[in-house]
Amino acid sequence: MRLKYLDLDVEGGSFEIKEVDSEEVYGIIDFGLKMHYDKRTYDLDPLDPGNLMVLGIGPFAGGIVIGSHRIVFIFKSPISMGLHVSELGGAGYAFYKTGLDAMVIRGRSTQPSIIKVFSGSDGGHDITIEHLDERELWEIYKGYGTYKGTRALTQHVISKEKDKIIRNKARVLVVGPGSFKTRFGGIFSYVLDERTAEITPVSDSASRGGGGSVLARAHNVVAIVVGGQAKKDNAKIMDIKVMNQISQEVYKGSYTSTLLERTVKYRFDPKTKTGGTFGVNYIHYKDLVPSIAYNTIYYSRSVRLMLHDKIIESYWKPFEDEVFNGGKLTSASKNCGEPCPVSCKKIYKGTKIDYEPAHGVGPINGVITIDDSARLVTLLDDMGLDAIETGHITSWLFDLLQKGLLDLKDLGLEKNPTLDPEEISVETSKVNAEVLEKIIYGMVYNDENNTILRSIAEKGARQAAKELTKIYEDRVRNKKRRFEDLLVYAPFGKEGYMTPNYYWSPGVLAPLYILGKYWTDYSPSFKEPEDYASISIKRAASEYIVSNAGFCRFHRGWAEEMISRMYKSIFGVEVDPLKHGLKMYKAIAEYQLKSGAEPVFWESRKVIDIIASIAAEAGTPNWEDAMYHIEKMREWWSRFYKKVKDTIDSL
């Protein structure tokens, strides 16, 4: 398959359009991995200018294949210290109009830079690198028009050439102030009104792994604008008959009916009268949703259900009433910028609400008032921070305060947050939200005034936790807990780590080569380690193929079974999805080993308890008492990891 990409050196301001024609490259992650191997980025610090930022789209973008318009970012992560993949929904619909499949950014600009890539109807390109004064950038972040942070920068970029952005149906990708001040900044993009280029409430971000921090700190790139007039020259990708034929072969139904049937959860399910990840997860997982700094794992089911009832009453129901008007599909459901009927983006009073970003400034921190959570989601978006990582950090700090390892003055706080499930109420929720806001601001803007927040922002939570254990050794000795014992993370090598997605599941913390994504089994269950590893590695390979092709994973329910036929029918290429996914996962594993980012055994006692407690919850024979026998958890980890290595070594 042939792939066209822009090779761009922002340090020298030079660029060149190149092509790759390879039997080994079937999608954007394949290409990104090849580029990182070619440049040996595994030898570099993630914030080194030589750490490539590879971004692009899958081969099906630009046609009638719905859900195939994600922009995928491949980079060495300043969090895990290994290769990471992060995706941003919908913006691929603008990227394909550039006539390019990918972009490779290297070098570091001396000034904050804005990359603009447009194509003309004649196939030519209009590519520029513009610069901002650093002082001007921070003034923009403070406020531009009615916006702050990422929205302010987006508005600034739009204001410079609004007509061109409208004419080329462009998208603007930006980083926020959090990318310059922390290791866990994301890359954000807002859907723009096609007629006016006004910023709408619909946004998406590639946040996991700190890609925004790489773009900002390694390359000094603050915005990328993509759009143009290019069109696909492959007639089959524009032919609905091709997709209908494949769907009939696989599912005995038309493409459209199959797609709608297999994405109903994310749009609106008449059976549950809700939709989207936020609407569904709280009623599906119920008390198994991890809350209050994951401390729900220590409580009985009756206590968990009591807390769940509070969450439903003050958090979920107001959202449900506003977004679904008492159980109806309303105009509050939007798509991510490509013409997709799933409309998975749910807008609550002007704020896009998804489960994990909201949960990160919601129940995981004892915030159960939806309006406060929505306000904090907006704050995180403006700051340009990964909401999942931020939520783990803030809830960890809350827990440290509750357990007496920190006091209020250590964090410059005046009010104490509440994590006790019996005490949590609307009133305590508002206090928790107020404290959260102060901590978030502190990590980005006031970090010089607080050494703890500065350490977390600059070094990451794992390293900061270990330093705090040394600094406060008397408290550690008295409380019989280390700081890292209360932090929820999976360690990689000597410095890397990844905080998990918000699920009570062994799969989100298991020894796999990429975590922080859904490249695993994340069900609330427990199995023998070899069985769980087999399921998880197969799931990782399947998710790889979906991401590699630029698909939104909400479409995986139909795409996974159809994708091999799609490659063959549209491109004439034979691809065994599972075999290729496993092969490329092995290449990722080898990259992580070269980077010194191999999985290592859990360092946090709470993490061990998370795994052991779900074994007890499931009543798994031989493992239900594992919380009291750490050697059992070490055995489970070792056998799981051995199975993963044996599986990929056999390829």
VOGU-3710 file (C-alpha; in Angstrom, 3 decimals, decimal comma):
1> mrlkyldldv> 0,000/0,000/0,000  1,178/3,533/-0,796  1,224/6,210/1,888  1,981/9,906/1,309  3,347/11,937/4,202  4,736/15,334/5,102  8,206/15,175/6,643  8,596/18,400/8,588  11,604/19,750/10,492  10,284/22,624/12,613
11> eggsfeikev> 13,768/23,538/13,809  15,000/24,427/10,347  11,558/25,205/8,940  12,033/22,746/6,082  9,561/20,181/4,806  9,165/17,621/2,049  6,317/15,431/0,835  7,420/11,817/0,612  5,887/8,426/-0,118  6,141/4,984/1,386
21> dseevygiid> 5,163/1,981/-0,723  5,360/-1,098/1,437  3,750/-4,486/1,867  4,321/-4,087/5,606  2,407/-0,825/6,061  -1,372/-1,279/6,173  -2,184/1,721/8,318  -1,031/4,705/10,294  0,387/2,887/13,344  2,378/0,560/11,094
31> fglkmhydkr> 3,855/3,672/9,500  4,469/5,418/12,824  6,229/2,400/14,266  8,416/2,153/11,156  9,412/5,821/11,478  10,275/5,474/15,160  12,408/2,398/14,485  14,144/4,101/11,568  15,100/7,069/13,765  15,904/4,890/16,817
41> tydldpldpg> 13,751/7,040/19,058  13,853/4,290/21,665  17,308/5,667/22,572  15,949/9,176/23,225  14,307/10,968/26,116  10,619/11,474/25,211  11,035/15,256/25,438  14,050/15,289/23,126  13,408/17,081/19,790  14,390/13,850/18,034
51> nlmvlgigpf> 11,345/12,059/19,457  9,139/12,037/16,376  5,512/13,033/16,558  3,835/10,947/13,878  0,181/11,682/13,152  -2,184/10,697/10,418  -5,233/8,826/9,229  -6,158/5,336/8,136  -6,563/4,180/4,525  -10,385/4,223/4,552
61> aggivigshr> -10,724/7,921/5,403  -12,286/10,211/2,829  -14,870/7,779/1,523  -18,230/6,468/2,636  -16,739/4,261/5,384  -18,237/5,729/8,541  -16,163/5,908/11,698  -12,814/5,806/9,868  -11,801/9,425/10,424  -9,665/9,487/13,521
71> ivfifkspis> -6,296/11,213/13,630  -3,866/8,810/15,280  -0,718/10,005/17,094  2,301/7,741/17,605  5,085/8,963/19,894  7,420/7,984/22,699  5,520/8,837/25,871  6,892/11,016/28,701  4,575/9,039/31,002  5,254/5,383/30,128
81> mglhvselgg> 8,713/6,159/28,640  7,814/3,783/25,810  5,898/3,983/22,554  2,312/5,147/22,903  -0,654/5,558/20,567  -3,392/8,128/21,135  -6,349/9,069/18,947  -8,532/12,074/18,283  -12,002/11,558/16,822  -13,482/13,131/13,715
91> agyafyktgl> -10,605/15,406/12,735  -9,421/12,879/10,159  -12,334/14,101/8,047  -10,404/17,359/7,619  -6,960/15,713/7,488  -7,790/13,605/4,437  -8,640/16,801/2,542  -4,930/17,690/2,676  -4,256/14,826/0,270  -1,814/13,390/2,810
101> damvirgrst> -1,980/10,260/4,910  0,442/11,321/7,614  2,756/13,949/9,017  6,099/13,472/10,761  7,267/16,295/13,047  10,864/16,511/14,257  13,209/19,146/15,646  12,354/21,989/17,997  11,222/25,405/16,858  12,897/28,346/18,600
111> qpsiikvfsg> 9,476/29,981/18,990  6,013/28,489/19,512  4,946/27,396/16,044  1,711/26,846/14,143  1,787/24,360/11,257  -0,765/24,918/8,498  -1,346/22,343/5,782  -3,898/22,897/3,018  -4,328/21,319/-0,407  -5,752/22,764/-3,599
121> sdgghditie> -8,084/21,134/-6,090  -5,101/20,873/-8,456  -3,275/18,542/-6,072  -0,804/21,175/-4,916  -0,103/22,051/-1,296  0,000/25,234/0,735  2,237/24,502/3,735  3,445/27,144/6,172  5,043/27,294/9,613  4,114/30,447/11,496
131> hlderelwei> 5,438/31,588/14,855  4,145/33,241/17,980  6,102/35,171/20,544  6,183/33,103/23,731  4,785/35,981/25,762  1,956/36,384/23,244  1,121/32,682/23,520  0,672/32,883/27,281  -1,429/36,003/26,942  -3,661/34,109/24,520
141> ykgygtykgt> -3,943/31,209/26,980  -5,067/33,647/29,668  -7,895/34,829/27,451  -8,739/35,521/23,825  -12,235/36,810/23,240  -14,531/34,839/25,520  -12,253/31,799/25,653  -9,269/30,582/27,659  -6,603/27,953/27,157  -7,048/25,575/24,241
151> raltqhvisk> -10,233/27,278/23,080  -8,525/30,677/23,197  -5,637/29,424/21,068  -8,096/27,815/18,646  -9,991/31,099/18,350  -6,751/33,011/17,784  -5,769/30,681/14,935  -9,225/30,961/13,362  -9,208/34,761/13,557  -6,074/34,990/11,415
161> ekdkiirnka> -7,621/33,361/8,338  -11,242/32,534/9,008  -12,322/32,456/5,354  -9,562/30,016/4,434  -10,514/27,693/7,290  -14,167/27,747/6,217  -13,332/27,266/2,530  -11,089/24,278/3,274  -13,333/22,754/5,961  -10,325/22,737/8,235
171> rvlvvgpgsf> -9,763/21,526/11,787  -7,428/23,123/14,293  -5,420/20,887/16,650  -3,938/22,637/19,678  -2,099/22,096/22,938  -2,891/23,982/26,132  -0,769/25,517/28,888  -0,777/22,165/30,683  1,377/20,664/27,938  4,207/23,073/28,749
181> ktrfggifsy> 3,928/22,626/32,507  3,281/18,886/32,876  4,070/15,523/31,306  0,381/14,714/30,768  -0,788/17,306/28,290  -3,122/16,254/25,473  -3,854/17,399/21,921  -7,299/18,979/21,570  -9,565/19,843/18,666  -12,998/21,477/18,576
191> vldertaeit> -15,621/20,917/15,912  -16,154/24,198/14,055  -19,378/25,474/12,544  -18,987/24,904/8,798  -20,505/28,272/7,886  -19,005/30,555/10,523  -15,968/28,630/11,903  -17,311/29,286/15,390  -16,199/26,871/18,093  -18,960/24,421/19,007
201> pvsdsasrgg> -19,262/22,518/22,323  -18,086/19,321/20,631  -14,448/18,526/21,254  -12,183/15,535/21,226  -8,647/14,952/22,372  -5,702/12,607/22,068  -4,681/12,855/25,700  -3,386/9,580/27,032  0,372/9,246/27,283  1,241/12,933/27,140
211> ggsvlarahn> 1,279/13,536/23,381  0,506/17,207/23,919  3,569/17,519/26,143  5,708/15,960/23,407  4,314/18,355/20,801  4,824/21,387/23,067  8,020/20,615/24,959  9,945/18,511/22,447  8,924/20,436/19,312  7,471/23,766/20,519
221> vvaivvggqa> 4,475/23,207/18,229  1,276/24,668/19,654  -1,196/24,256/16,791  -1,704/22,299/13,572  -4,305/23,304/10,997  -5,385/20,756/8,364  -7,873/20,967/5,503  -8,151/21,417/1,776  -9,813/20,384/-1,450  -8,284/16,950/-2,063
231> kkdnakimdi> -10,527/13,991/-2,872  -9,996/10,264/-2,876  -9,060/8,771/-6,235  -10,173/5,247/-5,298  -13,703/4,791/-6,681  -14,390/1,756/-4,496  -13,962/3,733/-1,293  -16,797/5,965/-2,476  -19,113/3,115/-3,467  -21,721/2,132/-0,880
241> kvmnqisqev> -22,390/-1,046/-2,869  -18,972/-2,376/-1,848  -19,741/-1,934/1,859  -23,243/-3,354/1,457  -21,855/-6,461/-0,210  -19,320/-7,018/2,570  -21,951/-6,454/5,256  -24,282/-8,938/3,572  -21,500/-11,525/3,478  -20,624/-11,085/7,145
251> ykgsytstll> -23,862/-10,023/8,861  -26,626/-10,813/6,338  -27,770/-7,200/6,362  -27,087/-3,832/4,769  -24,088/-1,791/5,875  -26,173/1,012/7,377  -28,473/-1,295/9,363  -25,506/-3,313/10,640  -23,653/-0,164/11,695  -26,637/1,267/13,570
261> ertvkyrfdp> -27,408/-2,039/15,259  -23,851/-2,491/16,516  -23,339/1,051/17,779  -26,678/1,529/19,542  -25,024/1,815/22,971  -23,172/4,968/21,961  -26,081/6,772/20,319  -29,269/5,893/22,181  -30,618/2,559/23,333  -34,432/2,531/23,617
271> ktktggtfgv> -34,173/-0,343/26,097  -32,135/1,633/28,641  -33,370/5,054/27,441  -29,846/6,417/27,523  -26,682/6,406/25,437  -23,020/7,312/25,297  -20,337/6,121/27,688  -21,519/8,363/30,526  -25,162/7,397/30,188  -24,488/3,675/29,964
281> nyihykdlvp> -21,575/2,930/32,309  -23,132/4,024/35,593  -26,225/1,886/35,103  -24,347/-1,019/33,527  -21,466/-1,415/35,997  -23,353/0,082/38,972  -21,340/-0,396/42,178  -18,424/-1,856/40,214  -17,552/1,617/38,934  -14,379/2,507/40,888
291> siayntiyys> -14,953/5,690/42,900  -13,449/7,760/45,735  -9,800/7,156/44,765  -10,590/3,493/43,983  -11,311/2,988/47,690  -14,661/1,423/46,810  -12,720/-1,829/46,408  -12,403/-1,958/50,213  -16,123/-1,618/50,954  -18,912/-4,156/51,062
301> rsvrlmlhdk> -21,425/-4,257/48,240  -24,069/-2,639/50,406  -21,851/0,398/51,027  -20,898/0,562/47,368  -24,557/0,481/46,384  -25,299/3,280/48,847  -22,665/5,438/47,164  -23,919/4,361/43,750  -27,424/5,557/44,648  -26,002/8,987/45,519
311> iiesywkpfe> -24,155/9,098/42,210  -27,279/8,174/40,284  -29,440/10,731/42,081  -27,158/13,785/41,972  -24,895/12,966/39,053  -26,482/10,660/36,494  -30,158/11,640/36,654  -29,630/15,386/36,064  -27,491/14,474/33,042  -30,135/12,047/31,823
321> devfnggklt> -32,943/14,574/32,186  -31,014/17,302/30,397  -29,514/15,241/27,555  -32,259/12,696/26,932  -35,278/14,597/28,228  -36,516/11,756/30,363  -35,598/8,963/27,959  -35,749/10,371/24,422  -33,137/10,852/21,727  -32,624/14,608/21,512
331> saskncgepc> -30,465/17,077/19,616  -27,976/16,991/22,516  -26,344/14,044/20,727  -23,698/15,207/18,256  -21,021/13,584/16,134  -17,286/14,226/16,361  -16,967/16,129/13,101  -17,405/13,422/10,521  -20,905/12,651/9,186  -21,563/9,732/11,509
341> pvsckkiykg> -25,103/8,733/12,548  -23,934/7,338/15,877  -23,740/10,861/17,367  -21,914/9,657/20,464  -21,021/13,102/21,823  -23,478/14,112/24,546  -23,757/17,808/25,328  -24,806/18,753/28,868  -25,527/22,477/29,216  -22,866/23,352/26,660
351> tkidyepahg> -20,232/20,857/27,851  -19,400/17,599/26,120  -19,623/14,824/28,706  -18,002/11,402/28,312  -17,644/8,860/31,094  -13,918/8,955/31,782  -13,158/12,701/31,558  -16,184/13,456/33,728  -15,422/10,623/36,140  -11,873/11,974/36,506
361> vgpingviti> -13,302/15,158/38,007  -16,362/13,375/39,339  -16,938/10,304/41,533  -13,282/9,204/41,542  -12,734/12,413/43,540  -15,994/12,276/45,493  -17,670/14,864/43,251  -21,265/13,749/42,639  -22,796/17,023/41,446  -22,873/16,992/37,649
371> ddsarlvtll> -22,763/20,771/37,185  -19,527/20,961/39,182  -18,061/18,057/37,244  -19,020/19,663/33,910  -17,357/22,914/34,956  -14,173/21,028/35,803  -14,272/19,114/32,501  -14,237/22,495/30,758  -11,318/23,564/32,930  -9,309/20,442/32,031
381> ddmgldaiet> -10,046/20,969/28,335  -8,938/24,596/28,570  -5,763/23,587/30,393  -5,187/20,866/27,808  -4,702/18,087/30,370  -5,364/14,356/30,210  -8,488/14,030/32,368  -7,824/10,404/33,343  -4,273/11,084/34,511  -5,348/14,270/36,293
391> ghitswlfdl> -8,174/12,436/38,065  -5,799/9,771/39,337  -3,379/12,402/40,628  -5,992/14,520/42,383  -7,788/11,543/43,942  -4,409/10,226/45,117  -3,719/13,588/46,771  -7,188/13,494/48,354  -6,422/10,027/49,709  -3,042/11,138/51,057
401> lqkglldlkd> -4,836/13,915/52,953  -7,416/11,471/54,317  -4,748/8,985/55,416  -2,559/11,662/57,061  0,458/11,355/54,784  -0,109/14,966/53,703  -1,798/17,884/55,403  -3,568/20,880/53,915  -0,622/23,250/54,167  1,556/20,833/52,164
411> lgleknptld> -0,694/21,486/49,169  -1,562/25,095/49,974  -5,202/24,192/50,665  -7,702/25,548/53,165  -10,502/22,986/52,902  -10,379/19,248/53,393  -11,950/17,006/50,732  -14,208/14,102/51,688  -13,838/10,525/50,450  -15,960/8,746/53,069
421> peeisvetsk> -18,877/7,112/51,181  -21,266/7,687/54,077  -20,384/11,364/54,418  -20,400/12,227/50,719  -23,278/14,550/49,869  -24,153/17,428/47,587  -22,469/19,770/50,073  -19,221/17,797/50,356  -19,210/17,342/46,578  -19,072/21,096/46,075
431> vnaevlekii> -16,171/21,412/48,509  -14,315/18,598/46,724  -14,865/20,363/43,394  -13,482/23,594/44,826  -10,367/21,800/46,090  -9,965/20,018/42,760  -10,018/23,303/40,885  -7,301/24,748/43,095  -5,039/21,718/42,624  -5,501/21,725/38,831
441> ygmvyndenn> -4,676/25,422/38,638  -1,717/24,823/40,951  -0,157/22,192/38,708  -0,329/24,467/35,653  -0,049/28,062/36,833  1,175/28,165/40,428  3,618/25,276/40,380  6,536/27,481/41,539  4,729/28,049/44,836  4,257/24,374/45,700
451> tilrsiaekg> 7,092/21,882/45,476  4,774/18,849/45,610  2,577/19,943/42,728  5,643/21,047/40,770  7,276/17,653/41,272  4,146/15,791/40,114  3,760/18,010/37,047  7,394/17,883/35,988  8,371/14,325/36,893  5,089/12,438/36,800
461> arqaakeltk> 3,208/10,826/39,658  5,359/7,690/40,031  8,638/9,519/40,542  6,985/12,181/42,683  5,464/9,515/44,936  8,835/7,875/45,529  10,429/11,225/46,331  7,656/12,015/48,820  8,196/8,665/50,510  11,805/9,707/51,158
471> iyedrvrnkk> 10,989/13,290/52,158  8,291/12,282/54,647  9,885/9,095/55,952  8,629/9,763/59,486  5,016/9,941/58,300  5,521/6,825/56,204  6,883/4,963/59,204  4,045/6,133/61,470  1,252/5,429/58,993  2,856/2,227/57,701
481> rrfedllvya> 2,096/3,315/54,131  4,318/4,654/51,383  3,091/7,411/49,114  3,177/5,088/46,118  1,001/2,578/47,990  -2,018/4,831/47,476  -1,359/5,700/43,825  -3,088/3,606/41,155  -0,612/2,882/38,343  1,212/0,172/36,443
491> pfgkegymtp> 5,008/0,675/36,407  7,256/0,371/33,349  11,016/0,053/33,736  12,704/2,389/36,231  10,716/5,573/35,571  7,681/4,925/33,360  4,136/4,239/34,434  0,549/4,449/33,268  -2,575/5,189/35,239  -5,497/2,999/34,144
501> nyywspgvla> -8,830/3,727/32,555  -11,527/3,863/35,224  -12,519/0,206/35,442  -12,290/-2,281/38,296  -10,494/-4,883/36,242  -7,155/-6,722/36,230  -6,788/-5,968/32,524  -6,243/-2,229/32,944  -3,214/-2,832/35,198  -1,899/-6,155/33,894
511> plyilgkywt> 1,661/-6,526/32,507  0,974/-5,545/28,902  3,184/-3,407/26,684  0,719/-0,566/26,166  -1,775/0,403/28,856  -3,976/3,452/29,367  -5,984/2,360/26,329  -8,446/-0,425/25,659  -5,823/-2,743/24,243  -6,768/-5,319/26,872
521> dyspsfkepe> -9,734/-7,083/28,427  -11,233/-4,555/30,845  -14,237/-6,501/32,109  -14,808/-6,639/35,905  -13,827/-10,312/36,121  -10,964/-12,524/37,210  -9,448/-15,576/35,542  -6,418/-17,765/35,709  -3,478/-15,646/34,492  -2,826/-17,651/31,334
531> dyasisikra> -6,485/-17,451/30,311  -6,696/-13,746/31,082  -3,454/-13,058/29,220  -4,657/-14,937/26,138  -7,883/-12,947/26,051  -6,079/-9,650/26,652  -3,377/-10,144/24,014  -5,982/-11,114/21,440  -7,999/-8,044/22,384  -4,877/-5,878/22,044
541> aseyivsnag> -4,208/-7,230/18,550  -7,820/-6,630/17,501  -7,812/-3,099/18,879  -4,513/-2,469/17,093  -6,069/-3,294/13,734  -9,028/-0,985/14,361  -6,758/1,891/15,423  -4,278/1,203/12,628  -7,064/1,644/10,083  -8,072/4,931/11,692
551> fcrfhrgwae> -11,379/3,640/13,048  -13,182/4,924/16,099  -13,379/1,987/18,496  -17,107/2,646/18,963  -17,372/1,058/15,498  -15,342/-2,012/16,418  -18,550/-4,057/16,763  -18,858/-4,264/12,987  -15,428/-3,163/11,732  -13,404/-5,990/13,270
561> emisrmyksi> -15,321/-8,657/11,364  -15,471/-6,736/8,081  -12,024/-5,194/7,907  -10,141/-7,996/6,139  -12,766/-8,038/3,376  -12,596/-4,237/3,188  -8,839/-4,309/2,583  -9,315/-6,924/-0,128  -12,350/-5,380/-1,858  -11,193/-1,753/-1,764
571> fgvevdplkh> -7,405/-2,060/-2,049  -6,852/-5,589/-3,350  -4,728/-6,383/-0,315  -4,834/-9,620/1,674  -4,617/-8,942/5,424  -5,088/-11,384/8,273  -6,120/-8,895/10,992  -5,292/-10,974/14,049  -1,990/-12,225/12,645  -0,903/-8,725/11,614
581> glkmykaiae> -2,040/-7,217/14,920  -0,006/-9,753/16,900  3,028/-9,218/14,671  2,932/-5,454/15,189  2,287/-5,856/18,923  5,487/-7,882/19,047  7,299/-4,994/17,337  5,901/-2,626/19,968  7,063/-4,979/22,731  10,575/-4,968/21,298
591> yqlksgaepv> 10,519/-1,162/21,122  9,496/-0,969/24,799  12,339/-3,277/25,770  14,823/-1,122/23,845  13,385/1,941/25,619  13,747/0,416/29,071  9,970/0,519/29,435  9,219/-3,144/30,052  6,358/-3,936/32,488  7,551/-4,531/36,060
601> fwesrkvidi> 5,691/-5,886/39,066  3,227/-3,585/40,807  4,768/-1,203/43,357  1,496/0,081/44,810  -0,323/-1,846/47,529  -3,624/-0,395/46,349  -3,046/-1,775/42,859  -2,403/-5,225/44,288  -5,616/-4,841/46,289  -7,564/-3,802/43,174
611> iasiaaeagt> -6,583/-7,035/41,433  -7,037/-9,219/44,496  -10,377/-7,688/45,454  -11,953/-8,396/42,074  -10,807/-12,007/42,496  -12,626/-12,051/45,839  -15,640/-10,293/44,344  -15,818/-12,926/41,613  -15,207/-15,741/44,111  -12,480/-17,192/41,908
621> pnwedamyhi> -11,213/-20,494/43,373  -7,610/-20,377/44,646  -7,474/-16,593/44,281  -10,280/-15,236/46,482  -7,912/-14,739/49,450  -5,126/-13,153/47,386  -5,478/-9,775/49,129  -3,881/-11,391/52,176  -1,187/-13,201/50,229  0,894/-10,868/48,082
631> ekmrewwsrf> 2,967/-13,804/46,885  -0,156/-15,028/45,073  -0,445/-11,708/43,265  3,217/-11,880/42,297  2,618/-15,365/40,935  -0,449/-14,176/38,974  1,517/-11,247/37,507  4,485/-13,447/36,537  2,361/-16,139/34,892  0,330/-13,517/33,021
641> ykkvkdtids> 3,440/-11,805/31,704  5,070/-15,109/30,768  2,014/-16,042/28,715  2,115/-12,680/26,923  5,817/-13,091/26,100  5,407/-16,721/25,047  2,543/-15,756/22,744  4,416/-13,055/20,858  7,740/-14,937/20,924  6,068/-17,809/19,085
651> l> 5,195/-15,598/16,106
//
